[in-house]
Amino acid sequence: MIIRRERFEDVKAVDALVRKAFQGMPYSDGSEPAIIRRLRKAGALSLALVAEEDGKPVGHIAFSPVGISDGASDWFGLGPLAVRPDFQRREIGTALVLGGLELLRDDRAGGVVVLGSPQFYQRFGFRCEPSLTLEGAPPDHFMALPFEGDVPAGKVAFHRAFYGEG
């Protein structure tokens, strides 16, 4: 398996694998493929990585800019993260997260926020930060990972693509 940046020719396969990865999940409304498409269209897919095995995408991770009400810049939101169901439990998601975080650190990002499973994301250093909030999110599932400096304070807004807007 290799981890690499997403390419144009991956788009259809990524759409299908994201759809399959989230199909039937109780925490999903099925919008994840559309979110990625809208992020691409808006030019807001800051970093997208593909896990490839035998020449085919089996996993995908997306990072996009977030707004923070205190004016902090260079922060990104992680997600969606998807691994094809028949490739899950093989540490592919872990490899995608680690690869993405490393590239963002190298690019001097301020940090990353994620809405997801604490059991999964805390292993990478994500922590609940009371100073950061996401409207409507369970506080124990909204986490931040600062790369340098203090954690910003304020309300976080993911890109409008997450809310059905292009």
N, C-alpha and C positions, 0 to 999 in steps of 0.2 A: 504494500500500500504506500502511496505517496500523497503528500499534502502539497497543494499548489494553488495559485491564484485562479479564480474562475476565469474562463474564456468564453467568448461569444458562442462557440459551438456547444457549450455545456448547458445553455439556457433551457432547452426542452427537457433534457434528462434531469436537471436540477428541479424543475417544476414538478415533474412526475415523482421524484424521490421525496420531495418535501410533502407533497400531497399524501403519499403512502405512509410516510413517517408519522403524520399527525392524524391520520384517518382513525376515527373511533376513540381518540383520546378524550377523556372527560374534561380536561382543561383547555381543549381546543375548540374553536368555532369553525375551523376549516379555512380560515382566512390567510394562513401563512404563505401559501404560494402567491397569492395576490399581493400581499405585503411586499414580498421580494420583487415582484414585477413592478409595483409602483415605486419602490425605492430606486430601482434601475432607471425607470423612465424619468424620475425627478433628478437623476444624477446624485442621489444621496446614498448610494451603496458604496460607502467609503472603503470597505474591505470585504471581499467575499472569497472564501477559500473552499476548495473542493478536496475531498478525500477520494482518491481514485484507486481502483483495484482492477487489474486486467483491462485497463483502458477505459473503464466506465466509472462515472461518479457514483459513489456509495454513501457520501456524506457531504454536508454543506453547512457553512456558518456565515452569517451576515453581521456586519457592524455598520452602524449609521450614526451621524451626529445627533446629539441630544442638546436641548436647551435647558439651562438651569437658571432659575429666577434671580440668583445673586450675580449673574453675569459671567460666571466661570465659563471658560471656553476650552476647546480641545478635549471635550469629554464625548464618549461614544456609548451607544447602547448595543449590547450583544443580543442578537436574535433576529430571526429565528435560527435555531440550531437543529439540524435534522440528520438522522442516519437511517438509511433504508432498513426496514424491519428485519430483513434476513441477515443484516450485518450488525445489528445492535448487540451490546454486551461484549464487544471486542476492543474497547478503548478507543474507538474511532472518534467519538464525540470529545473525549479527553484530548486527543491529538489535535483536533481542530481548534479547541479552545486555547490550548497552549501555544499553538502556532499563531493564532490571531493576536493573542495578548503580547507575544514577543514582537511581532511586527509593529503593533501600535506603540509599544514601549520604545522601540527603535526610532519611530517617527515622532517621538516626544509628546505623545498624547498625555493629557492630564490624568485620565483614568477612564474606567468603564463601569457602567451600571447594567444590571440584569434583573429581570423579573423571572424567577424560576425556582427550582427546587434547592433549598438550602443544603440538603445532603449532597447534592452534586456540585454546586458552585463554591461552597466553602473550601473545598480542597484546593482551589486555585487562589485563595486569599480573599474572596469576596466576603463581605460582612454587612450586616444590617447597620446602617448609619442613621440614627434618629434625625440628623440634620438634613437629610435628603428624603424627600417624599415623592411618591407618584400617586396621583389622585386615583382612587378606586382600587389600589393594589393592597393586598394583605402585607402589612409592614414586615412580617418575618420572611416574605418571599421577594422583597425588593432589596437588592444588595448593591454595594459599590466596592470598587477596587481602585484606590488612588495609586498612581505610579510615582508621583512626587508631590511634596507639599501637603497642605491640609486638605481635608475633604470639604468641598463646597457646602454651603447651606442654602436650601431653598427647594422649590418645587421643580421637579424634572418633567420635561415634556419630550417624548419620543417624536420622531419625524411624523408629519401629518399622514404619511403613507400607512402608518399603523392604525389610523382611524378612518380609513376608507377614502382618503383624499389623495389626489395625485400630486 
